[in-house]
C-alpha cells in the first residue's frame, strides 16, 4: 500500500491492490475502485457530450504508443467554453475516482490537454485544431507503415 498526497496537498489518499483491482482509500477510509481505461473513456465521452463539445473523436492508441490507451480530441467554440468543459471534466474525473488528473494550457484557451491517466484529452478551438491536425497523425496505421519501410531494400 502506498500513501500519496493529492494535487492540492491537502487531500491524502492511499492506493492498495487487492487481486486485479486497485482501490483508492480516501482519508475517511472508504475504498473506491479506480476506473479502468474503458470506464474512464466512457466518463470522458459523456462529460464532453453533456457539455456540448464539438466533433468528439476517440483514437485508440494500442500498438501506437504506451503513453495511454485512448486519446480523445474535441473542440469548443471559445476560450470560455473550453475552460468550462475542462473544469467539468476534471470534476467528473475526480468524483469517479480518477486521481491525479490535471490540465495544461488553460490560460491560453486555445489548446487544453487533460491527462486522465489511461485517457488523454485534447480540447481545441476549431482553428487551432485544423492547424495542428493531430487526429491525422495518431490515426495513421503505424504497423502497416513500419512493415512497408522494412520491406524497402536499402
N, C-alpha and C positions, 0 to 999 in steps of 0.2 A: 504494500500500500504506500502510495506516495502523497505527500502533502504539498499543495501549491497555493500560491496567492492568486487571486483573481486580477483582472485588468485594472481595477480601481484600487488595489492594495488594501481594501477593507474587507473584501469577501475572501474567506478561506474555504477551501473545499479539498476533499481527498478523493483520489481515484483508487479503486480496488477492482481486481479482476477475479470474477467467480466463474469458472468454466470458460465459455467463449464470450461472455458479456462483460463489458467494462461498465462499472457503475460510478456515478459521481455522488459523493456523500457530502451534502451541504453541512454548514455549521449546526443546524438543528438536528442532524443525524438522519435525515431522510435520504434514502438511496434511490436515485432515478437512473435508469439505464441511459447511456449515451446513444443517440441515434446512429444507425448505420448509414452508409453513403446514400442508399436509395431513399431512406426516410428523410435525410437532410435535403436531398434533391427535391422530393415531393413538397417539403415545407417551403423551400425557396421558391419553387414554381407557384405555389398557392399564394404566398406573400406578394410576389411580383404581380400576379394576376389580380389579386384583391386591390392592390394599389394602382392598377391600370397602367402598368409598364407596357411599353410598345415593343412589338416584334421580339418576343421572348424566344430564344433558341438555346437548346441544350446540346452540348457537344461531348460525347463520351471520350474520355482520354485514355482508355485502356489500350495498351500497346503503343501509345504515342508519348506518354510522359508518366513519371512516377510522382509528380507534384500533387495530383489529386485524381479522383475517379471521374469527376464531371466538371465541365466549365459551362456556365450559363451566361449568355450575353443578352442584354436588353437595353432599351432606350427610354429616355424621359425627355419631354419637350423643353424643360427649363432647368436651371441650376436648382431652383427651389424644389421642383418636383423630384429631382434626383436625390436631394438631401432628405426629403420626406420618405421616399421609397427606402433609402438606406437606413434611416432611423427605425422605421417599422420592421425592416428585415432583421436588423440587429436585435431588436426587442423580441421578435418571434424566435430567433435562434437561441437566445439566452433562456427564454421561457421553456423551450423544448429540451434543454439540457446540453446544447452545443456550447462548450466552454471555450474561451479564448478567441472568439470571432472578433475581428476588427476590420475597420475600413480605412483605406488610404485614398487621398485625393479629394476629400470632401470640400476643402477650401477652394479648389479651382472650379469645382462644379461642372466640369466638362467630362471627366472620366473618373469614376469611382470604382475601386477594386475592393471587394469584400472577400476576405479569407475565412471560410467556414470549415476549415479542415479538409474533408474529403470533397468539398464542392467550392469552386472558385467562381465568384460572380463579378462580371464586368458590367457596369452601368454607364452608358454614354449619352451625350447629347447626339442627336441624329447626324449632324455634320461631322462630328469627331469620329463617330462610328464608321461612317462612309470613308473617311480619310484613312484610318488605320486598318480597316477590313480584317480584323483578327479572326473572324469566322473562316475566311478562306484559308488562312494559314493553318488553323487547327483542324479543319475538316478534310485536309489532304490525306490521302491514303499512304502513310509513311512506309508501310510494309511493301506495298507494290513498287513505290519509288526506289526503295533500297534494293529490291530484287532486280529492278531494271538497271540500276547503277552497277551492281555486282556482275551482271551479265555482259556489260560492255567491256570488250578487251582493252587493256591499257596500251 
